[in-house]
């Protein structure tokens, strides 16, 4: 484990359509962990979904995938470290 640090990954629903969450965590060694949650994470009217993660490797990037193609702005789906 690289640290005991707990990462909070906040996925925001910026639109009005509840869609599933598909998140790829890409590690520095090139490996990928995929987190998938169904659209029920938005059922209470929440506009944020928080994923808490204590990674065992250094995170290189995060990528939100939209298999339903409901995303009006694809420019805000990735973050690089």
Residue pairs with C-beta under 8 A, 6 or more apart in sequence:
1 54
1 56
2 55
2 56
2 57
2 58
4 54
5 54
6 52
6 53
6 54
7 52
7 53
7 54
7 55
7 59
8 50
8 51
8 52
8 53
9 23
9 25
9 50
9 51
9 52
9 53
9 62
10 48
10 49
10 50
10 51
11 21
11 23
11 48
11 49
11 50
11 51
11 64
12 47
12 48
12 49
13 19
13 42
13 46
13 47
13 48
13 49
14 47
14 73
14 76
15 70
15 71
15 72
17 70
18 39
18 42
18 43
19 39
19 42
19 66
19 68
19 70
19 71
20 36
20 37
20 38
20 39
20 67
20 68
21 35
21 36
21 37
21 41
21 49
21 64
22 34
22 35
22 36
22 64
22 65
22 66
22 67
23 34
23 35
23 36
23 51
23 62
23 63
23 64
23 65
24 32
24 33
24 34
24 62
24 63
24 65
25 32
25 33
25 34
25 35
25 53
25 55
25 59
25 62
26 32
26 59
26 60
26 61
26 62
26 63
27 33
27 55
27 57
27 58
27 59
27 60
28 57
28 58
28 59
28 60
29 57
31 57
35 51
37 49
41 49
42 49
59 81
60 80
60 81
61 78
61 79
61 80
61 81
62 78
62 79
63 77
63 78
64 77
64 78
65 77
66 74
66 77
71 77
